[in-house]
């Protein structure tokens, strides 16, 4: 690529990063009486964000703390809080400021990694960058939540698979599994890509296991993929006495295993009693349905690994309830890449989508700050 093209690839997410920051701060200033960037960072830190702040500052409890909380922090995976803690030793700022800077940086780099995944489609690239950095849900990607790191590492996994660099995919998957539980599912995308490569080389289905055993790099990639999860299990076993505390604590958050179809039905049938806007359960159910539909589209486009990863990453949390479903869906990089590609197909849809992303950023941020947005 010529120098001018490379500069555009770097500049596009930078422009949306600055523009998104201006839009969200304007939304903050319109509803807050306390000025300042630190106050802005604190106001955006809602819901799970505070859990990650506490983990970064105090670590994990060895047991529930009397008179404070009977819910441990074990359900929140450690990689991102560890990263913010390390950065805090370098930058002497409050935790939430360091986390916000780290999140914006992760989202920016995620855009750069997505460029080759988008087949160097500039329209799709613009939409993707706009969605992450100045779109309606950009506050998720610019505060102390795992979305920025999860999107970045997911993109790294699929870029490595695209280039048949299985060791890099394995390392990225290991880090992904230490970021969020569903990150461990990326190993299936890796195995699918290996199988496709074997078939493209003329191998048969039956000979795939033998061929795989002759590729030490592939075996290492498969076995290290869940390393982040296993390391966290070992840590919890040593410190808490329960390696699966991250699962057992879910009951305290109201997550109990059930039929995902029933959860979907309950969400869709939760009609508003006042007005016509969908309720929070309806938004969550619609997000899950949209995500699963897009996963089918990925499969139809023969992106089987990405389709399986995205579908499984939606269905697994859906077996407990609809909580945080919007967050889970928008953090699936292959789905957002697909949306960007589809919307960039014509100039009209491209312009309309870009205008919608930028205009919705302000109003959604106001709703998030005001606590009126339950799309967690």
C-alpha positions in Angstrom: 0.0 0.0 0.0 1.3 3.4 -0.8 2.2 5.9 1.9 -1.0 8.0 1.4 -3.2 4.9 1.9 -1.4 3.9 5.1 -1.8 7.4 6.5 -5.5 7.2 5.8 -5.8 3.8 7.6 -4.1 5.4 10.7 -6.0 8.7 10.4 -9.5 7.4 10.1 -9.8 5.8 13.5 -7.8 8.7 15.0 -10.4 11.2 13.7 -13.3 9.1 15.1 -11.5 8.7 18.4 -11.2 12.4 18.8 -14.7 13.1 17.4 -16.3 10.5 19.7 -14.5 11.9 22.7 -15.9 15.4 21.9 -19.4 14.1 21.3 -19.5 12.0 24.5 -18.0 14.8 26.6 -20.6 17.2 25.2 -23.3 14.8 26.3 -21.7 14.6 29.7 -21.5 18.4 30.0 -25.2 18.8 29.0 -26.4 16.8 32.0 -23.6 17.1 34.6 -23.0 20.0 37.0 -19.4 18.8 37.8 -16.9 19.7 35.0 -13.6 18.0 34.3 -12.3 15.0 32.5 -12.0 12.9 35.7 -15.7 13.6 36.5 -16.5 12.6 33.0 -14.7 9.3 33.4 -16.4 8.5 36.7 -19.8 9.3 35.3 -19.4 6.9 32.4 -18.3 4.1 34.8 -21.5 2.3 35.3 -22.6 -1.2 36.1 -19.8 -3.8 35.7 -17.2 -1.0 35.3 -17.0 -0.4 39.1 -16.3 -4.1 39.6 -13.3 -3.9 37.4 -12.1 -0.7 39.1 -12.3 -2.6 42.5 -10.4 -5.6 41.1 -7.7 -3.3 39.7 -7.3 -1.5 43.0 -7.9 -4.2 45.6 -7.7 -7.6 43.8 -9.9 -10.5 44.4 -11.4 -11.4 47.8 -10.5 -14.7 49.4 -14.0 -14.9 50.8 -17.2 -12.7 50.9 -16.6 -9.7 53.1 -19.1 -9.2 56.0 -21.1 -6.0 56.1 -19.9 -5.1 52.6 -21.0 -7.7 50.0 -21.8 -11.3 49.9 -20.9 -11.3 46.2 -17.3 -11.9 45.3 -15.5 -10.3 42.3 -14.6 -13.8 41.0 -17.1 -13.7 38.1 -15.0 -10.9 36.4 -12.0 -12.2 34.6 -8.5 -10.8 35.4 -6.6 -9.8 32.3 -7.9 -6.3 31.7 -7.8 -5.3 35.4 -4.2 -6.6 35.5 -3.3 -4.5 32.4 -4.8 -1.4 34.0 -3.0 -2.1 37.2 0.3 -2.4 35.4 -0.4 0.9 33.5 -1.2 2.6 36.7 2.4 2.1 37.9 3.6 3.9 34.8 1.0 6.7 34.7 0.2 8.3 38.1 -3.4 8.9 37.4 -6.6 7.7 39.0 -7.6 4.1 38.0 -10.6 5.2 36.0 -8.6 7.6 33.9 -5.9 5.1 33.2 -8.6 2.6 32.3 -10.4 5.0 30.0 -7.1 5.8 28.2 -6.3 2.1 27.9 -9.8 1.3 26.5 -9.6 4.1 23.9 -6.1 2.8 22.9 -7.4 -0.8 22.6 -10.3 0.3 20.5 -8.1 2.3 18.2 -5.7 -0.6 17.7 -8.7 -2.9 17.2 -9.6 -0.7 14.2 -6.1 -1.0 12.7 -6.2 -4.8 13.1 -9.6 -4.9 11.4 -8.3 -3.2 8.2 -7.0 -6.5 6.6 -10.0 -8.4 7.9 -12.2 -5.9 6.0 -10.3 -6.8 2.8 -9.1 -3.2 2.8 -12.6 -1.9 2.1 -12.4 1.8 3.0 -16.1 2.4 3.3 -16.5 -0.6 5.6 -13.4 0.4 7.6 -14.9 3.9 8.2 -18.1 2.4 9.5 -16.3 0.0 11.7 -14.1 2.7 13.2 -17.1 5.0 13.6 -19.1 2.3 15.4 -16.3 1.5 17.9 -15.0 5.0 18.6 -18.0 7.3 18.0 -21.0 5.2 17.6 -24.1 4.6 19.7 -22.4 2.1 22.0 -19.0 3.7 22.0 -19.1 4.4 25.7 -18.8 0.6 26.1 -15.5 0.7 24.2 -14.1 3.8 26.0 -14.6 3.0 29.7 -13.4 0.3 32.1 -15.3 -2.7 30.6 -13.7 -5.7 28.8 -15.3 -4.9 25.4 -12.2 -3.0 24.1 -9.7 -5.7 24.9 -12.1 -8.5 23.9 -12.7 -6.9 20.4 -8.9 -6.3 20.0 -7.9 -9.9 20.9 -10.8 -11.4 18.9 -9.6 -9.4 15.8 -6.0 -10.6 16.5 -7.2 -14.3 16.6 -9.1 -14.0 13.2 -6.3 -12.0 11.6 -3.8 -14.7 12.6 -6.1 -17.4 11.3 -6.5 -15.5 8.0 -2.7 -15.6 7.7 -2.4 -19.2 8.9 -0.3 -18.1 11.8 -1.6 -20.6 14.3 0.8 -19.9 17.1 -0.2 -16.2 17.1 -3.8 -17.3 17.1 -3.2 -19.6 20.0 -1.5 -16.9 22.1 -4.3 -14.4 21.3 -6.9 -17.0 22.2 -5.1 -17.7 25.5 -5.3 -14.0 26.3 -8.9 -13.9 25.2 -9.8 -16.7 27.5 -8.4 -14.6 30.4 -10.5 -11.6 29.4 -13.9 -13.2 29.3 -15.2 -16.8 29.7 -16.5 -17.1 26.1 -13.0 -16.3 24.9 -12.1 -19.9 25.3 -14.5 -20.7 22.4 -12.1 -19.2 19.9 -10.2 -22.5 19.9 -13.0 -24.0 17.8 -12.5 -21.4 15.1 -8.8 -22.3 15.1 -9.6 -26.0 14.6 -12.1 -25.2 11.9 -9.5 -23.2 10.0 -6.9 -26.0 10.4 -9.5 -28.4 8.9 -10.2 -26.1 6.0 -6.5 -25.8 5.2 -6.2 -29.6 5.3 -9.1 -30.0 2.9 -7.7 -27.3 0.6 -4.5 -29.3 0.4 -6.4 -32.3 -0.8 -6.6 -34.1 2.5 -9.6 -36.2 3.5 -11.8 -35.9 6.6 -10.5 -39.2 8.0 -6.8 -38.2 7.6 -7.2 -34.9 9.4 -6.3 -36.2 12.9 -3.1 -37.9 11.6 -2.2 -34.7 9.6 -2.8 -32.6 12.7 -0.5 -34.8 14.8 2.2 -34.1 12.3 2.0 -30.3 12.8 3.5 -29.5 16.2 2.8 -25.7 15.7 -0.9 -26.5 15.3 -1.0 -28.8 18.4 0.7 -26.1 20.5 -1.8 -23.5 19.2 -4.7 -25.7 20.2 -3.4 -26.6 23.7 -2.4 -23.0 24.7 -5.7 -21.5 23.6 -7.5 -22.1 26.9 -4.4 -21.3 29.0 -5.8 -18.0 30.3 -8.9 -19.7 31.6 -6.9 -22.5 33.2 -4.5 -20.0 34.8 -7.5 -18.2 36.4 -9.0 -21.6 37.6 -5.7 -22.4 39.2 -5.5 -18.9 40.8 -9.0 -19.3 42.3 -8.3 -22.8 43.5 -5.2 -21.6 45.4 -6.6 -18.4 46.8 -10.4 -19.1 47.2 -10.4 -22.9 47.4 -12.8 -23.1 44.5 -11.4 -23.1 41.0 -14.8 -22.6 39.5 -15.9 -19.7 41.8 -16.4 -17.6 38.6 -19.3 -20.0 37.7 -20.6 -20.6 41.2 -20.9 -16.9 42.0 -23.2 -16.3 39.1 -26.2 -17.4 41.2 -25.6 -14.4 43.4 -26.0 -12.2 40.3 -29.3 -13.9 39.5 -27.9 -16.1 36.7 -29.3 -19.6 36.9 -29.2 -22.1 34.1 -32.3 -22.4 32.0 -33.8 -22.8 28.6 -32.4 -20.1 26.3 -35.5 -20.2 24.1 -37.6 -19.4 27.2 -35.4 -16.5 28.1 -35.7 -15.2 24.6 -39.5 -15.6 24.6 -39.8 -13.9 28.0 -37.7 -11.0 26.7 -39.6 -10.5 23.5 -42.9 -10.7 25.2 -42.0 -8.1 27.9 -44.0 -5.4 26.2 -43.9 -1.8 27.4 -46.7 -0.7 29.6 -46.1 3.0 28.8 -45.1 4.3 25.4 -44.0 2.4 22.4 -40.2 2.0 22.9 -39.1 -1.6 23.6 -38.3 -2.5 27.2 -34.8 -3.5 28.3 -35.6 -7.2 28.1 -36.9 -6.7 24.6 -33.7 -4.9 23.5 -31.6 -7.7 25.0 -33.7 -10.4 23.3 -33.6 -8.5 19.9 -29.8 -8.2 20.3 -29.5 -11.9 20.8 -31.8 -12.7 17.8 -29.9 -10.2 15.6 -26.5 -11.7 16.7 -27.6 -15.2 16.0 -29.1 -14.2 12.6 -25.8 -12.5 11.6 -23.9 -15.7 12.7 -26.0 -17.6 10.2 -25.1 -15.0 7.5 -21.4 -15.6 8.4 -21.9 -19.3 7.9 -23.6 -18.7 4.6 -20.5 -16.7 3.6 -18.4 -19.8 4.5 -16.9 -18.0 7.5 -17.6 -21.1 9.6 -15.1 -20.5 12.4 -16.4 -16.9 13.0 -20.0 -18.1 12.8 -19.5 -20.8 15.4 -17.6 -18.5 17.7 -20.2 -15.8 17.6 -23.2 -18.1 17.9 -21.6 -20.0 20.8 -20.6 -16.7 22.5 -24.3 -15.6 22.4 -25.9 -18.9 23.3 -23.6 -19.7 26.3 -24.6 -16.6 28.4 -28.2 -16.9 27.0 -28.5 -20.2 29.0 -28.6 -18.2 32.2 -30.6 -15.0 31.2 -30.6 -12.0 28.9 -28.5 -9.7 31.2 -25.7 -7.8 29.4 -26.7 -9.4 26.1 -26.4 -6.1 24.1 -22.8 -5.8 25.4 -22.0 -9.4 24.5 -23.3 -9.0 20.9 -21.6 -5.7 20.1 -18.3 -7.0 21.3 -18.2 -9.8 18.8 -15.9 -8.3 16.2 -16.8 -10.7 13.3 -20.5 -9.5 13.6 -19.6 -5.8 13.6 -17.2 -6.4 10.7 -20.1 -8.1 8.8 -22.5 -5.2 9.6 -19.9 -2.7 8.3 -19.4 -4.7 5.1 -23.2 -5.0 4.5 -23.9 -1.3 5.1 -21.0 -0.2 2.9 -22.4 -2.1 -0.1 -24.1 1.1 -1.4 -23.3 4.8 -1.0 -26.7 5.5 0.4 -26.6 2.9 3.2 -23.0 3.9 3.9 -23.9 7.6 4.4 -27.1 6.9 6.3 -25.3 4.4 8.6 -22.5 6.8 9.3 -24.9 9.7 10.1 -26.9 7.4 12.4 -23.8 6.2 14.3 -22.6 9.8 14.9 -25.9 11.3 15.8 -26.9 8.4 18.1 -23.6 8.7 20.0 -24.8 11.8 21.8 -28.3 10.7 22.8 -27.2 7.2 23.8 -24.4 8.6 26.0 -26.9 11.0 27.7 -29.2 8.0 28.4 -26.3 6.0 29.7 -25.1 8.7 32.0 -28.6 9.4 33.2 -29.1 5.7 34.1 -32.0 5.5 31.7 -30.2 3.0 29.5 -30.4 -0.6 30.7 -28.5 -2.0 27.7 -25.7 -3.5 29.9 
